[in-house]
Amino acid sequence: METPETTRTCGWCGRQESDPARTLTWTTAVERGRARVYCETCSREHLRAMEGKLDSEHW
């Protein structure tokens, strides 16, 4: 049984990835009740803001 491919899109830069293995290093966050996903590059760049729980508007 094949599973349908889902494409993930980075909530910051718009990068898209459909390979689940490549999205293992992406981070997820919940902001104002919405689930957000960020690619590895954006996650590394904005790590301190994420850990400080700042909304992405303030990055």
PyMOL Python script that loads the backbone (N, CA, C, O; Angstrom):
from pymol import cmd

cmd.read_pdbstr("""\
ATOM      1  N   MET A   1       0.842  -1.185   0.000  1.00  0.00           N
ATOM      2  CA  MET A   1       0.000   0.000   0.000  1.00  0.00           C
ATOM      3  C   MET A   1       0.885   1.245   0.000  1.00  0.00           C
ATOM      4  O   MET A   1       1.734   1.410   0.876  1.00  0.00           O
ATOM      5  N   GLU A   2       0.689   2.090  -0.953  1.00  0.00           N
ATOM      6  CA  GLU A   2       1.477   3.309  -1.057  1.00  0.00           C
ATOM      7  C   GLU A   2       0.832   4.427  -0.250  1.00  0.00           C
ATOM      8  O   GLU A   2      -0.392   4.542  -0.181  1.00  0.00           O
ATOM      9  N   THR A   3       1.680   5.245   0.357  1.00  0.00           N
ATOM     10  CA  THR A   3       1.169   6.399   1.090  1.00  0.00           C
ATOM     11  C   THR A   3       1.287   7.623   0.189  1.00  0.00           C
ATOM     12  O   THR A   3       2.260   7.752  -0.553  1.00  0.00           O
ATOM     13  N   PRO A   4       0.324   8.508   0.243  1.00  0.00           N
ATOM     14  CA  PRO A   4       0.395   9.702  -0.603  1.00  0.00           C
ATOM     15  C   PRO A   4       1.523  10.622  -0.151  1.00  0.00           C
ATOM     16  O   PRO A   4       1.782  10.767   1.044  1.00  0.00           O
ATOM     17  N   GLU A   5       2.181  11.233  -1.111  1.00  0.00           N
ATOM     18  CA  GLU A   5       3.252  12.167  -0.781  1.00  0.00           C
ATOM     19  C   GLU A   5       2.651  13.504  -0.369  1.00  0.00           C
ATOM     20  O   GLU A   5       1.705  14.001  -0.981  1.00  0.00           O
ATOM     21  N   THR A   6       3.220  14.063   0.672  1.00  0.00           N
ATOM     22  CA  THR A   6       2.795  15.391   1.092  1.00  0.00           C
ATOM     23  C   THR A   6       3.999  16.315   0.996  1.00  0.00           C
ATOM     24  O   THR A   6       5.103  15.960   1.407  1.00  0.00           O
ATOM     25  N   THR A   7       3.781  17.463   0.467  1.00  0.00           N
ATOM     26  CA  THR A   7       4.847  18.442   0.343  1.00  0.00           C
ATOM     27  C   THR A   7       4.772  19.383   1.528  1.00  0.00           C
ATOM     28  O   THR A   7       3.720  19.950   1.823  1.00  0.00           O
ATOM     29  N   ARG A   8       5.896  19.544   2.204  1.00  0.00           N
ATOM     30  CA  ARG A   8       5.974  20.497   3.313  1.00  0.00           C
ATOM     31  C   ARG A   8       6.569  21.788   2.785  1.00  0.00           C
ATOM     32  O   ARG A   8       7.451  21.780   1.926  1.00  0.00           O
ATOM     33  N   THR A   9       6.076  22.892   3.309  1.00  0.00           N
ATOM     34  CA  THR A   9       6.546  24.209   2.896  1.00  0.00           C
ATOM     35  C   THR A   9       7.014  24.967   4.121  1.00  0.00           C
ATOM     36  O   THR A   9       6.305  25.030   5.125  1.00  0.00           O
ATOM     37  N   CYS A  10       8.208  25.545   4.045  1.00  0.00           N
ATOM     38  CA  CYS A  10       8.754  26.326   5.156  1.00  0.00           C
ATOM     39  C   CYS A  10       7.906  27.583   5.344  1.00  0.00           C
ATOM     40  O   CYS A  10       7.624  28.304   4.387  1.00  0.00           O
ATOM     41  N   GLY A  11       7.509  27.833   6.579  1.00  0.00           N
ATOM     42  CA  GLY A  11       6.684  28.986   6.891  1.00  0.00           C
ATOM     43  C   GLY A  11       7.428  30.302   6.818  1.00  0.00           C
ATOM     44  O   GLY A  11       6.809  31.363   6.888  1.00  0.00           O
ATOM     45  N   TRP A  12       8.744  30.257   6.678  1.00  0.00           N
ATOM     46  CA  TRP A  12       9.519  31.492   6.623  1.00  0.00           C
ATOM     47  C   TRP A  12       9.992  31.797   5.199  1.00  0.00           C
ATOM     48  O   TRP A  12       9.691  32.863   4.664  1.00  0.00           O
ATOM     49  N   CYS A  13      10.731  30.866   4.583  1.00  0.00           N
ATOM     50  CA  CYS A  13      11.324  31.152   3.269  1.00  0.00           C
ATOM     51  C   CYS A  13      10.541  30.573   2.097  1.00  0.00           C
ATOM     52  O   CYS A  13      10.787  30.944   0.949  1.00  0.00           O
ATOM     53  N   GLY A  14       9.601  29.668   2.369  1.00  0.00           N
ATOM     54  CA  GLY A  14       8.790  29.093   1.304  1.00  0.00           C
ATOM     55  C   GLY A  14       9.374  27.865   0.636  1.00  0.00           C
ATOM     56  O   GLY A  14       8.791  27.338  -0.311  1.00  0.00           O
ATOM     57  N   ARG A  15      10.528  27.397   1.122  1.00  0.00           N
ATOM     58  CA  ARG A  15      11.140  26.189   0.549  1.00  0.00           C
ATOM     59  C   ARG A  15      10.165  25.025   0.635  1.00  0.00           C
ATOM     60  O   ARG A  15       9.460  24.873   1.633  1.00  0.00           O
ATOM     61  N   GLN A  16      10.123  24.200  -0.414  1.00  0.00           N
ATOM     62  CA  GLN A  16       9.222  23.052  -0.431  1.00  0.00           C
ATOM     63  C   GLN A  16      10.025  21.766  -0.514  1.00  0.00           C
ATOM     64  O   GLN A  16      11.057  21.702  -1.184  1.00  0.00           O
ATOM     65  N   GLU A  17       9.533  20.733   0.182  1.00  0.00           N
ATOM     66  CA  GLU A  17      10.192  19.432   0.185  1.00  0.00           C
ATOM     67  C   GLU A  17       9.139  18.349   0.282  1.00  0.00           C
ATOM     68  O   GLU A  17       8.258  18.411   1.140  1.00  0.00           O
ATOM     69  N   SER A  18       9.222  17.351  -0.593  1.00  0.00           N
ATOM     70  CA  SER A  18       8.248  16.259  -0.561  1.00  0.00           C
ATOM     71  C   SER A  18       8.843  14.968  -0.015  1.00  0.00           C
ATOM     72  O   SER A  18       8.102  14.027   0.273  1.00  0.00           O
ATOM     73  N   ASP A  19      10.173  14.901   0.134  1.00  0.00           N
ATOM     74  CA  ASP A  19      10.831  13.708   0.667  1.00  0.00           C
ATOM     75  C   ASP A  19      10.788  13.746   2.195  1.00  0.00           C
ATOM     76  O   ASP A  19      11.421  14.609   2.804  1.00  0.00           O
ATOM     77  N   PRO A  20      10.050  12.823   2.826  1.00  0.00           N
ATOM     78  CA  PRO A  20       9.936  12.833   4.291  1.00  0.00           C
ATOM     79  C   PRO A  20      11.281  12.713   5.006  1.00  0.00           C
ATOM     80  O   PRO A  20      11.446  13.267   6.093  1.00  0.00           O
ATOM     81  N   ALA A  21      12.237  12.006   4.424  1.00  0.00           N
ATOM     82  CA  ALA A  21      13.553  11.854   5.050  1.00  0.00           C
ATOM     83  C   ALA A  21      14.283  13.191   5.137  1.00  0.00           C
ATOM     84  O   ALA A  21      15.028  13.430   6.087  1.00  0.00           O
ATOM     85  N   ARG A  22      14.078  14.046   4.168  1.00  0.00           N
ATOM     86  CA  ARG A  22      14.749  15.354   4.172  1.00  0.00           C
ATOM     87  C   ARG A  22      14.093  16.349   5.126  1.00  0.00           C
ATOM     88  O   ARG A  22      14.707  17.352   5.489  1.00  0.00           O
ATOM     89  N   THR A  23      12.870  16.085   5.530  1.00  0.00           N
ATOM     90  CA  THR A  23      12.191  17.009   6.452  1.00  0.00           C
ATOM     91  C   THR A  23      12.364  16.599   7.913  1.00  0.00           C
ATOM     92  O   THR A  23      11.788  17.226   8.802  1.00  0.00           O
ATOM     93  N   LEU A  24      13.151  15.555   8.169  1.00  0.00           N
ATOM     94  CA  LEU A  24      13.386  15.135   9.555  1.00  0.00           C
ATOM     95  C   LEU A  24      14.099  16.207  10.370  1.00  0.00           C
ATOM     96  O   LEU A  24      13.938  16.258  11.589  1.00  0.00           O
ATOM     97  N   THR A  25      14.874  17.054   9.728  1.00  0.00           N
ATOM     98  CA  THR A  25      15.612  18.107  10.433  1.00  0.00           C
ATOM     99  C   THR A  25      14.838  19.420  10.511  1.00  0.00           C
ATOM    100  O   THR A  25      15.339  20.403  11.056  1.00  0.00           O
ATOM    101  N   TRP A  26      13.629  19.442   9.972  1.00  0.00           N
ATOM    102  CA  TRP A  26      12.796  20.640  10.043  1.00  0.00           C
ATOM    103  C   TRP A  26      12.184  20.743  11.434  1.00  0.00           C
ATOM    104  O   TRP A  26      12.026  19.731  12.118  1.00  0.00           O
ATOM    105  N   THR A  27      11.842  21.943  11.855  1.00  0.00           N
ATOM    106  CA  THR A  27      11.204  22.137  13.158  1.00  0.00           C
ATOM    107  C   THR A  27       9.737  22.516  12.974  1.00  0.00           C
ATOM    108  O   THR A  27       9.324  23.032  11.935  1.00  0.00           O
ATOM    109  N   THR A  28       8.979  22.240  14.014  1.00  0.00           N
ATOM    110  CA  THR A  28       7.566  22.611  14.010  1.00  0.00           C
ATOM    111  C   THR A  28       7.295  23.501  15.209  1.00  0.00           C
ATOM    112  O   THR A  28       7.969  23.399  16.234  1.00  0.00           O
ATOM    113  N   ALA A  29       6.328  24.353  15.079  1.00  0.00           N
ATOM    114  CA  ALA A  29       5.942  25.250  16.162  1.00  0.00           C
ATOM    115  C   ALA A  29       4.448  25.528  16.047  1.00  0.00           C
ATOM    116  O   ALA A  29       3.853  25.383  14.980  1.00  0.00           O
ATOM    117  N   VAL A  30       3.863  25.927  17.155  1.00  0.00           N
ATOM    118  CA  VAL A  30       2.462  26.338  17.155  1.00  0.00           C
ATOM    119  C   VAL A  30       2.433  27.805  17.547  1.00  0.00           C
ATOM    120  O   VAL A  30       2.856  28.176  18.642  1.00  0.00           O
ATOM    121  N   GLU A  31       1.934  28.627  16.651  1.00  0.00           N
ATOM    122  CA  GLU A  31       1.832  30.065  16.889  1.00  0.00           C
ATOM    123  C   GLU A  31       0.382  30.483  16.751  1.00  0.00           C
ATOM    124  O   GLU A  31      -0.227  30.324  15.692  1.00  0.00           O
ATOM    125  N   ARG A  32      -0.160  31.012  17.821  1.00  0.00           N
ATOM    126  CA  ARG A  32      -1.559  31.474  17.830  1.00  0.00           C
ATOM    127  C   ARG A  32      -2.514  30.388  17.341  1.00  0.00           C
ATOM    128  O   ARG A  32      -3.466  30.661  16.610  1.00  0.00           O
ATOM    129  N   GLY A  33      -2.240  29.151  17.760  1.00  0.00           N
ATOM    130  CA  GLY A  33      -3.109  28.035  17.424  1.00  0.00           C
ATOM    131  C   GLY A  33      -2.869  27.415  16.059  1.00  0.00           C
ATOM    132  O   GLY A  33      -3.551  26.459  15.692  1.00  0.00           O
ATOM    133  N   ARG A  34      -1.914  27.939  15.299  1.00  0.00           N
ATOM    134  CA  ARG A  34      -1.608  27.404  13.965  1.00  0.00           C
ATOM    135  C   ARG A  34      -0.284  26.660  13.989  1.00  0.00           C
ATOM    136  O   ARG A  34       0.702  27.145  14.543  1.00  0.00           O
ATOM    137  N   ALA A  35      -0.269  25.477  13.385  1.00  0.00           N
ATOM    138  CA  ALA A  35       0.973  24.720  13.264  1.00  0.00           C
ATOM    139  C   ALA A  35       1.823  25.337  12.159  1.00  0.00           C
ATOM    140  O   ALA A  35       1.330  25.613  11.065  1.00  0.00           O
ATOM    141  N   ARG A  36       3.089  25.548  12.451  1.00  0.00           N
ATOM    142  CA  ARG A  36       4.022  26.104  11.469  1.00  0.00           C
ATOM    143  C   ARG A  36       5.193  25.140  11.325  1.00  0.00           C
ATOM    144  O   ARG A  36       5.542  24.445  12.279  1.00  0.00           O
ATOM    145  N   VAL A  37       5.795  25.092  10.157  1.00  0.00           N
ATOM    146  CA  VAL A  37       6.931  24.223   9.873  1.00  0.00           C
ATOM    147  C   VAL A  37       8.040  25.084   9.283  1.00  0.00           C
ATOM    148  O   VAL A  37       7.784  25.938   8.434  1.00  0.00           O
ATOM    149  N   TYR A  38       9.285  24.856   9.738  1.00  0.00           N
ATOM    150  CA  TYR A  38      10.423  25.635   9.260  1.00  0.00           C
ATOM    151  C   TYR A  38      11.543  24.711   8.798  1.00  0.00           C
ATOM    152  O   TYR A  38      11.853  23.723   9.465  1.00  0.00           O
ATOM    153  N   CYS A  39      12.148  25.030   7.659  1.00  0.00           N
ATOM    154  CA  CYS A  39      13.235  24.216   7.115  1.00  0.00           C
ATOM    155  C   CYS A  39      14.464  24.312   8.017  1.00  0.00           C
ATOM    156  O   CYS A  39      14.532  25.155   8.912  1.00  0.00           O
ATOM    157  N   GLU A  40      15.420  23.441   7.766  1.00  0.00           N
ATOM    158  CA  GLU A  40      16.624  23.391   8.592  1.00  0.00           C
ATOM    159  C   GLU A  40      17.393  24.708   8.567  1.00  0.00           C
ATOM    160  O   GLU A  40      17.876  25.159   9.606  1.00  0.00           O
ATOM    161  N   THR A  41      17.512  25.323   7.411  1.00  0.00           N
ATOM    162  CA  THR A  41      18.252  26.579   7.288  1.00  0.00           C
ATOM    163  C   THR A  41      17.602  27.681   8.122  1.00  0.00           C
ATOM    164  O   THR A  41      18.287  28.369   8.879  1.00  0.00           O
ATOM    165  N   CYS A  42      16.303  27.853   7.993  1.00  0.00           N
ATOM    166  CA  CYS A  42      15.597  28.886   8.758  1.00  0.00           C
ATOM    167  C   CYS A  42      15.596  28.553  10.248  1.00  0.00           C
ATOM    168  O   CYS A  42      15.693  29.448  11.087  1.00  0.00           O
ATOM    169  N   SER A  43      15.488  27.281  10.570  1.00  0.00           N
ATOM    170  CA  SER A  43      15.508  26.862  11.971  1.00  0.00           C
ATOM    171  C   SER A  43      16.824  27.243  12.622  1.00  0.00           C
ATOM    172  O   SER A  43      16.844  27.764  13.737  1.00  0.00           O
ATOM    173  N   ARG A  44      17.920  26.985  11.928  1.00  0.00           N
ATOM    174  CA  ARG A  44      19.239  27.333  12.475  1.00  0.00           C
ATOM    175  C   ARG A  44      19.402  28.846  12.600  1.00  0.00           C
ATOM    176  O   ARG A  44      19.937  29.342  13.592  1.00  0.00           O
ATOM    177  N   GLU A  45      18.942  29.565  11.594  1.00  0.00           N
ATOM    178  CA  GLU A  45      19.096  31.020  11.583  1.00  0.00           C
ATOM    179  C   GLU A  45      18.299  31.699  12.700  1.00  0.00           C
ATOM    180  O   GLU A  45      18.735  32.712  13.246  1.00  0.00           O
ATOM    181  N   HIS A  46      17.142  31.144  13.036  1.00  0.00           N
ATOM    182  CA  HIS A  46      16.248  31.784  14.002  1.00  0.00           C
ATOM    183  C   HIS A  46      16.085  30.983  15.297  1.00  0.00           C
ATOM    184  O   HIS A  46      15.085  31.129  16.000  1.00  0.00           O
ATOM    185  N   LEU A  47      17.070  30.138  15.606  1.00  0.00           N
ATOM    186  CA  LEU A  47      16.983  29.256  16.762  1.00  0.00           C
ATOM    187  C   LEU A  47      16.734  30.004  18.072  1.00  0.00           C
ATOM    188  O   LEU A  47      15.882  29.597  18.862  1.00  0.00           O
ATOM    189  N   ARG A  48      17.456  31.075  18.307  1.00  0.00           N
ATOM    190  CA  ARG A  48      17.288  31.809  19.576  1.00  0.00           C
ATOM    191  C   ARG A  48      15.894  32.396  19.714  1.00  0.00           C
ATOM    192  O   ARG A  48      15.315  32.366  20.801  1.00  0.00           O
ATOM    193  N   ALA A  49      15.357  32.918  18.650  1.00  0.00           N
ATOM    194  CA  ALA A  49      14.006  33.477  18.692  1.00  0.00           C
ATOM    195  C   ALA A  49      12.983  32.376  18.943  1.00  0.00           C
ATOM    196  O   ALA A  49      12.011  32.581  19.670  1.00  0.00           O
ATOM    197  N   MET A  50      13.202  31.210  18.344  1.00  0.00           N
ATOM    198  CA  MET A  50      12.294  30.079  18.563  1.00  0.00           C
ATOM    199  C   MET A  50      12.333  29.623  20.015  1.00  0.00           C
ATOM    200  O   MET A  50      11.291  29.410  20.636  1.00  0.00           O
ATOM    201  N   GLU A  51      13.543  29.475  20.552  1.00  0.00           N
ATOM    202  CA  GLU A  51      13.671  29.037  21.938  1.00  0.00           C
ATOM    203  C   GLU A  51      13.105  30.073  22.902  1.00  0.00           C
ATOM    204  O   GLU A  51      12.617  29.721  23.977  1.00  0.00           O
ATOM    205  N   GLY A  52      13.166  31.346  22.525  1.00  0.00           N
ATOM    206  CA  GLY A  52      12.598  32.407  23.339  1.00  0.00           C
ATOM    207  C   GLY A  52      11.098  32.547  23.167  1.00  0.00           C
ATOM    208  O   GLY A  52      10.468  33.405  23.785  1.00  0.00           O
ATOM    209  N   LYS A  53      10.528  31.693  22.318  1.00  0.00           N
ATOM    210  CA  LYS A  53       9.092  31.651  22.051  1.00  0.00           C
ATOM    211  C   LYS A  53       8.550  32.965  21.484  1.00  0.00           C
ATOM    212  O   LYS A  53       7.414  33.350  21.761  1.00  0.00           O
ATOM    213  N   LEU A  54       9.376  33.646  20.687  1.00  0.00           N
ATOM    214  CA  LEU A  54       8.906  34.853  20.011  1.00  0.00           C
ATOM    215  C   LEU A  54       8.086  34.457  18.791  1.00  0.00           C
ATOM    216  O   LEU A  54       8.419  33.485  18.115  1.00  0.00           O
ATOM    217  N   ASP A  55       7.033  35.186  18.504  1.00  0.00           N
ATOM    218  CA  ASP A  55       6.279  34.957  17.277  1.00  0.00           C
ATOM    219  C   ASP A  55       7.196  35.236  16.092  1.00  0.00           C
ATOM    220  O   ASP A  55       8.076  36.092  16.178  1.00  0.00           O
ATOM    221  N   SER A  56       7.001  34.529  15.000  1.00  0.00           N
ATOM    222  CA  SER A  56       7.863  34.696  13.828  1.00  0.00           C
ATOM    223  C   SER A  56       7.800  36.115  13.261  1.00  0.00           C
ATOM    224  O   SER A  56       8.693  36.514  12.514  1.00  0.00           O
ATOM    225  N   GLU A  57       6.770  36.877  13.598  1.00  0.00           N
ATOM    226  CA  GLU A  57       6.691  38.280  13.163  1.00  0.00           C
ATOM    227  C   GLU A  57       7.871  39.092  13.675  1.00  0.00           C
ATOM    228  O   GLU A  57       8.264  40.075  13.045  1.00  0.00           O
ATOM    229  N   HIS A  58       8.447  38.692  14.816  1.00  0.00           N
ATOM    230  CA  HIS A  58       9.502  39.458  15.475  1.00  0.00           C
ATOM    231  C   HIS A  58      10.899  38.945  15.159  1.00  0.00           C
ATOM    232  O   HIS A  58      11.869  39.432  15.739  1.00  0.00           O
ATOM    233  N   TRP A  59      11.032  37.975  14.256  1.00  0.00           N
ATOM    234  CA  TRP A  59      12.353  37.463  13.911  1.00  0.00           C
ATOM    235  C   TRP A  59      13.007  38.437  12.991  1.00  0.00           C
ATOM    236  O   TRP A  59      14.140  38.216  12.562  1.00  0.00           O
TER     237      TRP A  59
END
""", "prot")
cmd.dss("prot")
cmd.show_as("cartoon", "prot")
cmd.util.cbc("prot")
cmd.orient("prot")
